[in-house]
Amino acid sequence: MAHTRQDVMTAVLNLFSSRSAKTVLELLDVYGLESHEQERERVQMAILTMSQGNEDKLLQFVEAAKQDYRDVLYWAEYPQQSGPDGVLLDVLRSTWAWVLPDPIQILMQSAFGNLLVVCHDSTLWRVIPEEVTAKQIRDDKNFVAAFEDESFREDWLFEGVTASAQEILGPLGKGECYAFKVWPIMGGAFTTDNIYIATMTEWLAVSGDVGRQVKDLPPGAAFTFDTTGK
């Protein structure tokens, strides 16, 4: 369905206050496509639909569209594909913001809850819950190139430990991952008696929060941490 400038203006007025409507229109007009390009209003309508009247989300989608507007169209058509409004990205933005700069897309997920994440500047990051940190692995979002590195591929697949977890704990359900009772970075073992099945949101949220609390501690320091999220 083709959209017009009038459709965009009507949607802005329906979603945002009249006070902020002018600013919203200005933001929509800077995402990268010229006014004569056919996809312009379609992309703007996708941004408006997914932002749901939230100016922070609108800005995130505009930034994503500036990188590649086709991503925004895809997320709007397939919202279940962990697009920028997905639950996992909300968790990353709320509990991993101390290390992860503006995540906009999740590309892959491992059995142990590791994620490959594209940030707003098109850099590729690996979220590593068992190490309570995230690391930039590429200056672009070419995850295929990342897997050409044998050590990275082996570490990501974690085949031996994954096979043991599957045998003892059973297969994972939708939205689940294997997690550690004690994080390996804190001395926990890579053995099945230290592994359990968690939801991805739970494992990511608690690991991100703990990582924030311990990030500035020197190696070997004693600590206690709060996992209540307060």
C-alpha positions in Angstrom: 0.0 0.0 0.0 1.4 3.4 -1.0 1.3 6.1 1.6 1.2 9.9 1.1 2.6 12.8 3.0 -0.9 13.4 4.3 -1.0 9.9 5.8 2.2 10.6 7.6 1.0 13.9 9.0 -2.3 12.3 10.2 -0.4 9.5 11.9 1.9 12.0 13.7 -1.0 14.0 15.0 -2.8 10.8 16.2 0.3 9.5 18.0 1.9 12.6 19.3 0.8 15.8 21.0 0.3 18.9 18.7 3.2 20.4 20.7 5.7 17.8 19.5 4.2 17.0 16.1 6.5 19.5 14.3 9.6 18.0 15.9 8.5 14.5 15.0 8.0 15.4 11.4 11.5 17.0 11.3 13.0 13.9 12.8 11.2 11.7 10.2 12.6 13.8 7.4 16.2 13.3 8.3 16.4 9.5 8.1 18.0 9.4 4.7 15.6 9.1 1.8 14.9 12.2 -0.3 11.3 13.5 -0.6 10.8 12.2 -4.1 11.8 8.6 -3.3 8.9 6.1 -3.4 9.7 4.4 -0.1 9.9 7.6 1.9 6.4 7.7 3.3 6.2 3.9 3.7 9.3 3.9 5.9 8.0 6.9 7.9 4.7 5.1 8.5 6.6 2.0 9.6 8.7 4.1 12.1 5.5 5.8 13.4 3.7 2.5 13.8 6.5 0.8 15.8 7.3 3.8 17.9 3.7 3.9 19.3 3.9 7.5 20.3 7.2 7.2 22.2 9.7 9.8 21.2 12.7 7.8 22.4 11.6 4.8 20.3 11.0 7.1 17.4 14.5 8.4 17.5 15.9 4.9 17.7 14.0 3.8 14.6 15.0 7.0 12.7 18.7 6.2 13.6 18.2 2.6 12.4 16.6 3.8 9.1 19.5 6.1 8.5 21.8 3.0 8.6 19.5 0.9 6.4 15.8 1.8 5.9 15.1 -1.8 4.7 15.7 -3.1 8.2 12.9 -0.9 9.5 10.5 -2.1 6.8 11.4 -5.7 7.7 10.8 -5.1 11.4 7.5 -3.6 10.7 6.4 -6.5 8.6 7.8 -9.2 10.9 7.6 -7.8 14.5 8.1 -11.2 16.0 11.7 -11.4 14.6 13.3 -9.7 17.6 13.1 -6.3 15.8 14.0 -3.2 17.7 10.7 -3.2 19.6 11.3 -6.8 20.7 11.4 -7.9 24.4 15.1 -8.9 24.2 16.1 -5.6 22.9 14.1 -3.9 25.6 16.1 -5.9 28.2 19.4 -5.0 26.5 18.5 -1.3 26.6 17.5 -1.4 30.2 20.2 -3.6 31.8 23.1 -3.5 29.4 23.3 0.2 28.6 26.4 0.5 30.7 28.4 -1.4 28.0 26.2 -1.8 24.9 25.7 1.4 22.8 22.1 1.7 21.4 21.3 -1.9 20.2 18.9 -2.0 17.3 18.9 -5.5 15.9 19.6 -9.1 17.2 21.1 -11.3 14.6 21.8 -14.6 16.4 21.3 -16.3 19.7 23.3 -19.2 21.2 22.1 -22.0 23.4 23.7 -20.2 26.4 22.1 -16.9 25.8 24.9 -15.2 23.9 23.6 -12.7 21.4 25.1 -11.1 18.3 23.7 -7.5 18.3 23.9 -4.7 15.8 24.2 -1.2 17.4 23.1 2.1 15.9 26.5 2.8 14.4 26.4 -0.6 12.5 29.0 -2.2 14.8 28.6 -5.8 15.7 28.7 -6.8 19.4 28.6 -10.1 21.3 26.6 -10.1 24.5 28.2 -12.7 26.8 26.1 -13.3 29.9 28.4 -15.9 31.5 31.1 -13.2 31.5 28.6 -10.5 32.5 29.9 -8.3 29.7 29.5 -7.4 26.0 32.3 -7.0 23.4 32.5 -5.3 20.0 33.7 -7.9 17.5 33.4 -6.1 14.2 33.2 -2.5 12.9 30.4 -3.6 10.6 27.4 -6.0 10.9 28.9 -8.8 8.8 28.3 -11.7 11.2 29.2 -14.2 8.6 32.8 -12.9 8.5 32.9 -13.2 12.3 32.2 -17.0 12.1 35.0 -17.4 9.7 37.3 -17.2 12.7 37.6 -20.8 14.0 38.1 -19.8 17.7 35.1 -17.6 17.6 32.9 -20.2 16.0 34.0 -22.9 18.5 33.4 -20.6 21.5 30.0 -19.6 20.2 28.8 -23.1 19.5 30.2 -24.5 22.8 29.5 -27.9 21.5 30.7 -30.2 24.3 29.0 -28.3 27.1 25.8 -27.7 25.0 25.6 -31.5 24.3 26.0 -32.3 28.0 23.3 -29.8 29.0 20.9 -31.2 26.4 21.4 -34.7 27.6 21.0 -33.9 31.3 18.5 -31.0 31.3 16.7 -31.7 28.0 16.1 -29.5 25.0 15.3 -25.8 25.2 11.8 -24.4 24.7 10.9 -21.2 22.9 12.5 -18.2 24.6 14.8 -20.3 26.8 18.5 -20.8 27.1 21.0 -22.6 29.3 22.2 -20.5 32.2 24.8 -20.8 35.0 23.9 -20.9 38.7 27.3 -19.3 39.4 28.8 -17.3 36.5 32.0 -18.9 35.2 33.7 -15.5 35.3 33.1 -15.6 39.1 34.4 -19.2 39.5 31.4 -21.2 38.4 32.1 -24.5 36.6 31.2 -25.4 33.0 29.5 -28.5 34.3 25.9 -29.6 34.2 25.5 -29.3 38.0 26.1 -25.5 37.6 23.7 -25.2 34.6 19.9 -24.7 34.6 17.3 -23.7 32.0 16.2 -20.1 32.2 14.2 -17.7 30.0 16.4 -15.5 27.8 14.9 -12.4 29.4 15.7 -13.6 32.9 19.3 -14.6 32.1 20.1 -11.5 30.2 18.5 -9.2 32.7 20.2 -10.6 35.8 23.6 -10.9 34.0 23.5 -7.4 32.7 22.6 -6.0 36.1 25.3 -8.0 37.9 27.8 -6.9 35.2 27.0 -3.3 35.9 27.6 -3.7 39.6 31.0 -5.5 39.3 32.4 -3.7 36.2 34.7 -1.4 38.1 35.9 -3.9 40.7 39.6 -5.1 40.6 40.3 -8.8 39.9 39.9 -10.9 43.0 37.9 -8.3 44.9 35.2 -9.6 47.3 31.7 -8.3 46.6 28.0 -8.7 47.2 25.4 -7.8 44.6 21.7 -7.0 44.4 19.7 -9.1 41.9 16.3 -7.5 42.7 16.7 -4.9 40.0 16.2 -2.1 42.4 
